[in-house]
Amino acid sequence: MSTEHADHHHKETFISKYIFSMDHKMISKQFLITGIIMGVIGMAMSIAFRMQLAYPDTGFPILEWFFGSQWAPDGKLDAGYYMALVTLHGTIMVFYVLTAGLSGTFANLLIPLQIGARDMASPFMNMLSYWFFFASSVVLLSSLFVETGPASGGWTIYPPLSALPKAMPGSGAGMTLWLVAIVLFIASSLLGGINYISTVLNMRTKGMSMTRMPLTIWALFLTAVLGLLSFPVLLGGGLLLLFDRGFGTSFYLSDIYLGSAGALEHTGGSPILFQHLFWFLGHPEVYIIIMPALGITSEVIAVNSRKPIFGYTAMVISLLGIAFLSFIVWGHHMFITGMNPLLGAVFLVTTLIIAVPSAVKTFNFLATLWRGNIRFTNGMMFAIGLVSFFISGGLTGIFLGNAALDIQLHDTYFVVGHFHIVMGCAAIFGMLAGIYHWFPKMFGRMMNKPLGYIHFWLTFISAYLVFFPMHFMGLAGVPRRYYAFTLLPEYGVWFDVNVIMTLAAILGGIAQLFFLYNFFSSIFFGKKAGTNPWQSNTLEWTTPEERIHGNWDGPIPTVYRWAYDYSKPGSDADFIPQNVPIDGEEIELFENATSTTSDGKEQPERETLHFWALLKRWFKPNEI
Amino acid sequence: MTSIPKTISKWFLITIGLLFFTQSYGFKNNLSRQINGQDGTEARIEEGSTLFNSNCASCHALQGKVVGPALGGLVDKYDEDYEWLVSWIKNNTKLIAQGDERALAIYNEYGQQAMNVFENLSDDEITSILMWIDNGGDGDAPVAAESAETVEPVSDSLFNSINWSVTVLTLLVLAVIVLIFGILELVTNITGREIINWNNVNAFMMMIFVILFFALILYEYSIHNQFNLAQFGSASEHGVELDKMMTWTWRATIPIFFITQFVLFYFSFRYRQKPGRKAFYYPHNNNLEYVWTIIPAIVLAALVSGGFKTWNKILRSDTKADAQQIEVFAYQFGWNARYPGADNELGKANYNLINGVNPLGVANKEHAAELIVELDSNIAQLERSILGLSAKEGKLRASLGGLVGDERKKHLSEIEKYASGDVENDIRLTIRARNTQIDRLKRALAVKEGNMFDGKGDDDQVVQELHLVKGQPITLKFRARDVIHSAYLPYFRTQMNVVPGLPTEFTFTPTISTTEMRDIKGDPKFDYYLVCNKICGNAHFNMKMKVVVEDEASYSAWLKDQKSLFASTTEEVEVPAEEPAETETNETIAQN
């Protein structure tokens, strides 16, 4: 068997191996590297506009050199271009880095490896998913080179601003490209999501019941479900917006008089409709971003505390709770948009309920650390950082979820601080924890540990320095998305703070250079990793060191226990991999799940999915 | 406007003036200069300052581009062509539609974003603005640099010590650290044992971090909490409730924040890996799970019920009946307020009625009739301009020779727009929109009963400052002209989006007057402002309206001075006796 795999390996051309690859491991690397590139672009943009906020009167020749004299005359960002950078920064970070870069990387890498499958259910769709994502990135970035500039109405692209090219230069061709990019992105996300869901449901190895899945898989699985149910709504909303822009329809437009065009014909539409459609994706999107990060953290914290994750069942239930509730809280982004106040009251209740499962997860993380034997690997540091951000940002969410307080805090810097900490930093830290933790699996080498520590501490400290003061600005009533704080004299007291935040942001940017250097140099020059460098239980560490298409040389290992048998009493080693049989008994959870074909290759058999059988399997008591 | 002899004398004087003051801009010595044939006086300049700040300042500054160009030096630039400049300021879209070349050039240079129309400004008023500009503005004009300097830094010691040289130094230190780490790694690889116990280092760092983190939070709290709006008390009645809710939320969250953060880092430190230790196998404990499900649930339930009550009290109460109605109108990039006038009723308004003299589109029969005539002539003009398109294209092609580089590219894309028919298409679409508008206006005028033209709007007063009476409940009725804006009044704990096509409102009672708040803040220059808080275009950051809370007497005195919108017609038009149907007419016009 192994020879056959090796043969197969050799037949691959450069293009089929590295470019149009259908191997989930290669696709995950493609997602990761594209995500990192987009992340670098997004972060550079944020530093550029933070420089404007800190030094509104200083020209930076480097900006003029880089953006050209049209967008940064005398080295000062143009007001419209500032908006464009803010918009693109948001779009890139939310969709391209934290959705595709995070889910795309780790769902692709971990789902087949951790559930014991040779590849995704549909490798071809998986490949398409990446290339749609790639095309989408290219289209989005190409909008930077449009004469009227990229989309600049904020990443939430509320019409009428985004629908009327005459309302703002950025609503011209740049906005069209933005919408096209998002349509491509949604196609990518749906292709990936269907694949992840069907792989998790159908291709788990012998013995891998749903209740034995590592929490990463649970999180990635529910994330895919969320994406599948919510992204099509944005697709619909975006298409209607394209119609309004191009074909004269009035879905979102009504009663508009534009300074440059006079009274428009549109009547009967509602801008609020778009907000409902947008946030019906937009809010689950927040959880699409944070859930994989939480899943990764669960795994990394358990492995490096050498302890089982505390309350596995509670963790799964709270994930399910978050996934369900995330669909009925979108209105908290719209408390004061003119939505009926009664609806506001309803969304207030659902929004604050969602804090309960989040609290459960936090306390379970803390309980996992308690009396552990904590190993500060780079991944572990970032996982701890995530928990810290999750606490800070989660608590400020309680303010913003409260409709009454939102009257004061809506669209102020308090919001910016809140979501950057809980969604931006926390998710990025989850992603970095995942990268440090599974780098040995992806590239077969270790990353440099001390550089990783520098990266962690600089990023951690600078992130808090950038985003913590924003809460105070918000409480003082400073609005977000302002090009310069020159409107009122009272904003002047924040000039110094803006300088500090900008310097911290630059420090954060420098910290990422350590990471980039570490990442790319370790791919080629890192220390060889060995099979299981973290002494972890999950199945991905049972694959051979040489990464092959099909993952396992021999038959796929059978699973006999859950993923968290760390430091189990009665065992000498402090970990027992999932494929180690429990003494004397061999549990067959379900039979004939795999069969052997004539050439000796093991294949998952297509069994009909019986609902009751599935349900029984889900509730099979957990063997601990 | 200016007679010919006046114009000649103006040119003559300016030519003479220029001989002496070639570098005149920026000096306060231009009072003698005549603008538009008129002498500049302190009073005129004063008037110009007020007008500039309420009409122009959101998009223009004297130095530096904001959205529109910098206006310093404007008078010198157009000193030979005031008539053109005035007609541009009054109605630039008309000039662009006429195909005026200078107008088109500016329009294209600024990304085809037309400037607002200012037909409500008289020639003299515009001249006053020019005088103000010519005399170098107020000195405290809204230019970033100046306002930055007038503000005192919060704490010099901390903030000013961090600057670029420090950053560079930090970088150097970091580079050295990396070098040292590299050497250590090398030694470890050669000797086979770790020089530094990273696990312990990081465990201690965790502990140091959490202590510094808490210290820094307390330090920042001591500095920045003095700007927290809650420090000054709420300037509105409902805001007190909101502040109370805020306090309770702080009380519920702050202890959790400090406890959980501390526990997180303390556990990380305390349970760091040590040789010979084994972790405690403790996979689950349902009782614990219940505890930390139920306790947060109870806390959140309390916050939910509090928030629910507060929210309902603020936005769903029925105490709006006796509130005074004021309309707040938002447009790119500014605010207007409309007071109901003597009849104490706001007249109906519709976006189809908006033009230069009626920026809010308040219903008035005569105005509507005039508007139809204006639109008709506009259509005729547009149709004429279609005929001239091919000539213009030819002219563009003829002037292509000799251009190189970017300019040539720009020119070519301009030609392409004509050649592809985009320009013509655009004009035809505009004509269609104008026809629809006329159609709608005519239909609205034809409605016999419950007509929107009930004369109630004639005495309405449109102003650029929001004046409120202390203690008097008011309902702000929001209307947007173009895109979504958001009316944010932080001191009144009031915010509501202003959505085109969707009327929104907010009822509140101001309780602290401007002068009282000045005392509270210890800032004699303080004023309340209504600012825009929803991204609405390039000058979003520059969109505000002054709010004055005062006593009844000074409010009435101020209101009496405000002009009625259609003052001349007020006496002539009879207010119809029958009650107009409430919203029907508005909808009719909207849905046609």
Interface residues (C-beta under 8 A of the other chain):
Chain A: P56 D57 P73 K76 D78 A79 G80 M83 E147 T148 G149 S152 G153 G154 Y158 P160 L161 L164 K166 A167 M168 P169 L253 S254 D255 I256 Y257 L258 G259 S260 A261 G262 A263 L264 E265 T267 G268 G269 S270 P271 I272 S305 R306 K307 P308 I309 F310 G311 Y312 T313 A314 I336 T337 G338 P341 L342 G344 A345 L348 V349 L352 I353 A355 V356 A359 V360 T362 F363 N364 F365 L366 A367 L369 W370 R371 G372 N373 I374 R375 F376 M381 I384 V387 S388 I391 S392 L395 T396 I398 F399 N402 A403 A404 L405 I407 Q408 H410 D411 T412 N448 K449 P450 L451 Y453 I454 W457 L458 F460 I461 Y464 F468 P469 F472 L475 A476 G477 P479 R481 Y482 Y483 A484 F485 T486 L487 L488 P489 E490 G492 V493 F495 D496 V497 V499 I500 L503 I506 L507 I510 F514 Y564 Y566 S567 K568 P569 D574 I624
Chain B: G64 K65 V66 V67 T93 G111 Q112 Q113 A114 M115 N116 V117 P142 V143 A144 A145 S147 A148 T150 V151 E152 P153 V154 S155 F159 N160 I162 T167 T170 L171 L174 I177 V178 F181 L184 E185 W198 N199 V201 N202 A203 M205 M206 F209 F213 I217 E220 Y221 H224 N225 F227 N228 L229 A230 E241 L242 M245 M246 T249 A252 T253 I256 F257 T260 Q261 V263 L264 F265 F267 S268 Y271 R272 Q273 K274 R277 K278 A279 F280 Y281 Y282 P283 H284 N285 L288 E289 W292 T293 P296 A297 L300 L303 V304 G307 F308 T310 W311 N312 I314 L315 R316 Y331 Q332 N350 Y351 N352 I354 G361 S413 T430 R432 A433 R434 T436 Q437 R481 D482 V483 I484 S486 Y488 P490 Y491 R493 T494 Q495 M496 N497 V499 P500 G501 L502 T504 K525 F526 Y529 V531 C532 N533 K534 I535 C536 G537 N538 A539 H540 F541 N542 M543 K544 A590 Q591 N592
